[in-house]
Amino acid sequence: MTDVFGDLVGQDEAVAVLRRAAASAAALLRAPVASPVGGYDDSDALAEEHDGDPGRAAADPGAGMTHAWIFTGPPGSGRSVAARAFAAALECVHGTGCGTCPGCHTTLTGTHADVRLVVPEGLSIGVNEMRALVLRAASAPSGGRWQVVIIEDADRLTEAAGNALLKAIEEPPPRTVFLLCAPSTHPDDISVTIRSRCRVVPLRQPPPAAVAEVLVRRDGIAPDVAEWAAAAAQGHVGRARRLARDPEARQRRDAVLAVPRRLIGVGAAFDAASALIEAAEAEAAASVAEIDEAERTALQTALGAGGTGRGAAGAMRGAAGQLKDLEKRQKSRATRAQRDALDRALVDLAGFYRDALIMALRAPVAPVHTDTASLAAAGAQKWDAEGSLRRLEAVLECRAAIEANVKPRIAVEAMMLALWRG
């Protein structure tokens, strides 16, 4: 990797903006401005820079840089990758995001003392977690550069947590930068008040050719496999890598794409729904089992498990509340993992019906799932364009219902019946 932005696929415009901002941030640190009370105060320059004119960067240290950013884009576009890369560029000792200095290396590996990362394990980010984060972010950076807070999936902030964050963004501590990741700037994803105080960096879905090139160059995957995985993943870099390298991921995808053949009656529709839910539950359980066990073992050890004597026994009796809190967090994380696994399956299914639709319309567009193109073509002949569109809409409505907290089993059963009826 030549620099910290090397993993940001197909986002040339966004990378140019972030490089310019990182250079401006470095210039700001090198050339502090005079404070009203004498001496120097670089926080004044940062607070005053909000006009977004990149042309001022050369003449005005800090131009192009601000204290709060929102990275938006569809799943797989690299929102969190962009935020981490920008954080590394801010902590780079050269101010360029070289990718090799201690600042870049520790940020990308998650060990930098001044970079705090919030990755929601459950369905939401609570106010207590956000207040604690804001309090820690108010401290001065230990490395002398920037205190950076990265919030992945900022759309999961509760209202109270969003208000706590808003206060910190309205009155930013010196040398603290907030990097938020959200699907869009729609009020359902991020509040308007937070959005109005941040600079937005929109990311796009990377083209399959760019994803395939990265898989070949960085992961050593065969070109034909990389091209297939990139198309099947619909521009999602992480999923393309899993499909190319993980046989179990390919088997799960094959099972999902076999669903249209199984829908021959009401009973078959309910059986297909049960199979889809159970597969998502099994995938989620496998993904969190090791983490759950490690967390439980670590907590029990910290609380004196295995010790002897009256004190150890008393400590374990008093630990019931902490173990209960841990179980609650783990249950929330398992629910999130199950919904994520189910959503990946629904995206694959939507891709199949999209292929049927474009074939029914004879559109000059490449199919998403090249290995099931013949099945999609048969479906296009049977359903015609209108029937294919109705089925595609049924899958998208199921995704929206689950996002709105409808029970996944109910939403999937309704979808399967709609797919069978057409």
C-alpha positions in Angstrom: 0.0 0.0 0.0 1.5 3.3 -1.1 -0.4 5.4 1.4 -3.4 5.3 3.8 -5.9 5.9 1.0 -4.8 2.9 -1.0 -7.8 0.7 0.2 -10.4 3.3 -0.7 -11.6 1.8 -4.0 -13.1 3.9 -6.8 -13.3 7.1 -4.8 -10.9 9.5 -6.5 -12.9 12.7 -5.8 -13.3 11.9 -2.1 -9.6 11.0 -1.8 -8.7 14.3 -3.4 -10.8 16.2 -0.8 -9.4 14.3 2.1 -5.8 14.7 0.9 -6.3 18.4 0.7 -7.9 18.6 4.1 -5.0 16.5 5.7 -2.5 18.9 4.1 -4.4 21.9 5.5 -4.5 20.3 8.9 -0.8 19.8 8.9 -0.3 23.4 7.8 -2.5 24.5 10.6 -0.3 22.8 13.1 2.9 24.2 11.6 1.5 27.8 11.5 -0.7 28.6 14.6 -2.4 32.0 14.6 -2.1 34.6 17.3 -4.7 34.3 20.1 -6.6 37.4 21.5 -4.7 37.1 24.8 -1.2 36.7 23.4 0.8 33.7 22.4 -0.7 31.3 19.9 -3.9 29.3 19.7 -4.4 27.0 16.7 -7.9 26.1 17.8 -9.1 29.6 16.7 -8.0 29.0 13.1 -9.8 25.6 13.1 -13.0 27.0 14.5 -13.1 29.9 12.0 -12.6 27.6 8.9 -16.1 26.8 7.6 -16.4 28.3 4.2 -15.2 25.2 2.4 -13.1 27.0 -0.2 -10.2 24.7 -1.0 -8.4 27.4 -2.9 -7.5 29.2 0.4 -5.4 26.3 1.6 -2.1 27.6 0.2 -2.5 31.1 1.7 -4.5 30.3 4.8 -3.4 27.4 7.0 -6.5 25.4 8.0 -8.5 26.2 4.9 -10.1 23.0 3.6 -10.1 21.5 7.2 -12.9 21.5 9.7 -13.7 19.8 13.0 -16.6 17.6 11.9 -17.2 15.4 8.9 -19.8 13.0 7.6 -18.9 10.1 5.3 -22.0 8.9 3.3 -22.6 6.3 0.7 -24.2 2.9 0.0 -23.1 -0.3 1.8 -19.7 -1.3 0.7 -18.7 2.1 -0.6 -16.0 2.3 2.1 -17.4 4.8 4.6 -15.5 3.5 7.6 -12.4 2.8 5.4 -12.4 6.5 4.4 -12.8 7.7 7.9 -10.0 5.6 9.2 -7.7 6.6 6.3 -8.5 10.3 7.0 -7.8 9.8 10.7 -4.4 8.2 9.8 -3.6 11.1 7.5 -4.3 13.6 10.3 -2.0 11.6 12.7 0.7 11.2 10.1 3.9 12.7 11.2 4.5 14.0 7.7 0.9 15.3 7.3 0.4 13.3 4.1 -0.9 9.9 5.1 2.3 8.2 4.1 1.1 4.8 5.4 4.4 3.9 7.0 5.1 6.3 9.8 4.1 5.4 13.4 1.1 7.7 13.3 -0.4 6.1 10.2 0.5 2.5 11.3 -1.0 2.8 14.8 -4.2 4.5 13.5 -4.8 1.8 10.9 -4.2 -1.0 13.3 -6.5 0.6 15.9 -3.8 1.2 18.6 -3.3 5.0 18.3 -3.9 6.7 21.7 -5.6 9.7 20.2 -8.0 7.9 17.8 -11.2 6.6 19.3 -13.4 4.3 17.3 -17.1 3.6 18.1 -18.4 0.5 16.3 -22.0 -0.3 17.5 -22.3 -4.0 18.4 -26.0 -3.7 19.0 -29.0 -2.1 17.4 -28.2 1.4 18.6 -25.5 3.7 20.2 -26.7 4.8 23.7 -26.4 8.1 25.4 -24.1 6.9 28.2 -21.6 5.5 25.7 -21.6 8.8 23.8 -21.3 11.0 26.9 -18.2 9.0 28.0 -16.7 9.3 24.5 -17.3 13.0 24.3 -15.7 13.5 27.7 -12.6 11.6 26.7 -12.4 13.4 23.4 -12.2 16.7 25.2 -8.7 15.9 26.4 -5.6 17.2 24.6 -4.0 14.9 22.1 -1.1 13.0 23.7 0.8 12.9 20.4 0.5 16.7 19.8 -1.5 16.4 16.6 -5.3 15.6 16.7 -7.8 13.9 18.9 -10.0 12.0 16.4 -13.4 10.3 17.1 -14.7 7.9 14.5 -18.3 6.9 14.8 -19.3 4.0 12.5 -23.0 3.7 11.7 -23.8 7.1 13.1 -27.4 6.4 11.9 -27.8 4.1 15.0 -27.4 7.0 17.4 -30.4 7.3 19.8 -32.0 10.7 20.1 -30.3 11.3 23.4 -26.9 10.2 22.1 -27.3 12.4 19.1 -28.0 15.4 21.4 -24.8 14.6 23.4 -22.8 14.5 20.3 -24.4 17.6 18.9 -23.3 19.7 21.9 -19.7 18.5 21.4 -19.8 19.4 17.7 -21.3 22.8 18.4 -18.6 23.6 21.0 -15.6 21.5 19.7 -12.6 21.0 22.0 -9.3 22.3 20.6 -7.7 19.9 18.2 -10.6 17.4 18.3 -12.1 16.1 15.0 -15.3 14.1 14.7 -15.7 11.6 11.8 -19.2 10.2 11.3 -20.3 7.4 8.9 -23.9 7.2 7.8 -25.8 5.9 4.7 -27.0 9.3 3.8 -27.8 12.8 5.1 -31.5 12.0 5.2 -33.0 13.0 8.6 -33.8 9.3 9.2 -30.0 8.6 9.0 -28.5 11.6 10.6 -30.2 14.6 12.3 -30.4 17.8 10.4 -28.7 19.8 13.2 -25.7 17.5 13.2 -25.6 17.5 9.4 -25.6 21.3 9.3 -22.4 21.5 11.4 -20.4 18.9 9.4 -18.7 18.7 6.1 -20.1 15.9 3.9 -17.9 13.6 1.9 -20.2 11.6 -0.4 -18.9 8.2 -1.6 -20.3 6.2 -4.5 -20.6 2.5 -5.1 -17.3 1.4 -6.6 -17.5 -0.1 -10.1 -17.0 -3.9 -10.3 -13.9 -3.4 -12.4 -12.2 -1.4 -9.6 -13.2 -3.9 -7.0 -11.8 -6.8 -9.1 -8.6 -5.0 -9.6 -8.1 -4.6 -5.9 -8.9 -8.2 -5.2 -6.3 -9.3 -7.8 -3.6 -6.8 -6.7 -4.0 -6.9 -3.0 -5.4 -10.3 -2.2 -3.8 -12.4 -5.0 -7.2 -13.7 -6.2 -7.4 -15.1 -9.8 -8.7 -12.5 -12.2 -11.7 -14.6 -13.3 -12.8 -15.3 -9.7 -12.2 -11.6 -8.8 -14.4 -10.4 -11.7 -17.2 -12.8 -10.7 -17.0 -11.9 -7.0 -17.0 -8.2 -7.7 -20.1 -8.4 -9.9 -21.9 -10.7 -7.4 -21.1 -8.5 -4.5 -22.6 -5.5 -6.3 -19.7 -3.2 -5.5 -19.3 -4.2 -1.9 -15.5 -4.7 -1.4 -15.7 -6.7 1.8 -18.3 -9.0 0.5 -16.5 -9.6 -2.7 -13.4 -10.6 -0.8 -15.5 -13.1 1.3 -17.1 -14.6 -1.8 -13.8 -15.0 -3.5 -12.1 -16.6 -0.5 -14.7 -18.3 1.7 -16.4 -21.5 0.3 -19.1 -21.3 3.1 -20.0 -17.8 1.9 -20.5 -19.1 -1.6 -22.6 -22.0 -0.4 -24.9 -19.6 1.5 -25.2 -17.4 -1.6 -26.1 -20.5 -3.7 -28.8 -21.5 -1.2 -30.3 -18.0 -1.4 -30.3 -18.0 -5.2 -32.1 -21.3 -5.2 -35.1 -19.8 -3.5 -37.0 -18.8 -6.7 -37.0 -22.5 -7.9 -38.4 -23.7 -4.5 -41.5 -21.4 -4.5 -44.1 -23.9 -5.9 -46.8 -23.4 -3.2 -47.8 -21.9 0.1 -46.1 -24.6 2.1 -42.9 -24.2 0.1 -42.9 -20.5 0.6 -43.1 -20.9 4.4 -40.4 -23.6 4.3 -38.1 -21.2 2.3 -38.7 -18.4 4.8 -37.8 -20.7 7.7 -34.6 -21.9 5.9 -33.6 -18.3 5.2 -34.1 -17.2 8.8 -32.4 -20.3 10.2 -29.4 -19.8 7.9 -29.1 -16.2 9.1 -29.3 -17.2 12.7 -26.6 -19.9 12.3 -24.3 -17.5 10.4 -24.8 -14.9 13.1 -24.2 -17.3 16.0 -21.0 -18.6 14.4 -19.7 -15.0 13.9 -20.2 -13.9 17.5 -19.7 -17.2 19.5 -15.9 -16.8 19.9 -16.1 -13.2 20.8 -18.9 -13.9 23.4 -17.0 -16.6 25.0 -13.8 -14.6 25.2 -15.7 -11.6 26.8 -17.4 -13.8 29.3 -14.2 -15.5 30.3 -12.3 -12.2 30.7 -15.1 -10.7 32.8 -15.3 -13.8 35.1 -11.5 -13.8 35.5 -11.5 -10.0 36.4 -14.2 -10.7 38.9 -12.2 -13.4 40.7 -13.6 -16.6 39.1 -11.6 -19.6 40.2 -10.3 -17.9 43.3 -10.7 -19.4 46.8 -11.8 -17.9 50.1 -14.6 -15.9 51.4 -13.6 -12.7 49.5 -13.6 -14.5 46.1 -17.0 -16.1 46.7 -18.5 -12.7 47.8 -17.1 -11.0 44.7 -18.7 -13.6 42.4 -22.0 -13.2 44.1 -21.8 -9.4 43.5 -20.9 -9.9 39.9 -24.3 -11.1 38.8 -25.3 -7.7 37.7 -22.2 -7.2 35.5 -22.7 -10.7 33.9 -26.3 -9.8 33.2 -25.3 -6.5 31.5 -22.7 -8.5 29.4 -25.4 -11.0 28.4 -27.7 -8.1 27.4 -25.0 -6.5 25.2 -24.1 -9.9 23.6 -27.8 -10.6 22.8 -28.1 -7.2 21.2 -24.9 -7.9 19.1 -26.3 -11.3 18.1 -29.5 -9.6 16.9 -27.6 -7.1 14.9 -25.4 -9.9 13.4 -28.5 -11.9 12.4 -30.1 -8.9 10.7 -26.9 -8.1 8.8 -26.6 -11.7 7.6 -30.3 -11.7 6.6 -29.8 -8.4 4.7 -26.9 -9.8 2.8 -29.2 -12.7 1.7 -31.9 -10.3 0.6 -29.4 -8.2 -1.4 -28.5 -11.4 -3.3 -32.1 -12.2 -3.9 -32.9 -8.7 -5.1 -30.0 -9.0 -7.5 -31.5 -12.1 -9.0 -34.9 -10.5 -9.6 -33.1 -7.4 -11.0 -31.4 -9.7 -13.5 -34.8 -11.1 -14.5 -36.1 -7.6 -14.9 -33.3 -6.4 -17.2 -33.6 -9.5 -19.3 -37.4 -9.1 -19.6 -36.8 -5.5 -20.8 -33.8 -6.6 -23.0 -31.7 -3.9 -21.4 -28.1 -3.7 -22.4 -26.9 -4.2 -18.9 -24.7 -6.9 -17.5 -26.3 -9.3 -14.9 -25.3 -9.2 -11.3 -25.3 -13.0 -10.9 -23.6 -14.4 -14.0 -23.8 -18.0 -12.7 -27.6 -17.9 -12.5 -28.2 -15.9 -15.6 -30.0 -18.8 -17.3 -32.4 -19.2 -14.4 -33.1 -15.4 -14.4 -33.7 -15.6 -18.2 -36.3 -18.4 -17.6 -37.9 -16.3 -14.9 -38.1 -13.3 -17.2 -39.9 -15.4 -19.8 -42.4 -16.7 -17.3 -43.1 -13.5 -15.3 -42.5 -10.8 -18.0 -41.2 -7.3 -16.9 -44.1 -6.4 -14.7 -44.0 -9.7 -12.7 -40.2 -9.4 -12.3 -40.6 -5.8 -11.0 -43.2 -6.9 -8.5 -41.0 -9.6 -7.1 -38.0 -7.2 -6.9 -40.2 -4.7 -5.0 -41.3 -7.4 -2.6 -37.7 -8.1 -1.6 -36.9 -4.4 -1.2 -40.1 -4.0 0.9 -38.9 -6.8 3.1 -35.6 -5.1 3.7 -37.4 -1.8 4.6 -39.7 -3.6 7.0 -36.9 -5.3 8.9 -35.1 -1.9 9.1 -38.3 -0.5 10.6 -38.1 -3.3 13.3 -40.7 -5.6 11.9 -40.0 -9.2 13.2 -37.7 -10.7 10.6 -39.6 -14.0 10.3 -42.9 -12.1 9.7 -41.3 -9.9 7.0 -39.6 -12.8 5.3 -42.7 -15.0 5.3 -44.7 -12.1 3.7 -42.0 -11.6 1.1 -41.9 -15.3 0.2 -45.7 -15.4 -0.3 -45.5 -12.3 -2.5 -42.7 -13.9 -4.5 -44.8 -17.0 -5.0 -48.0 -15.2 -6.0 -46.1 -12.7 -8.1 
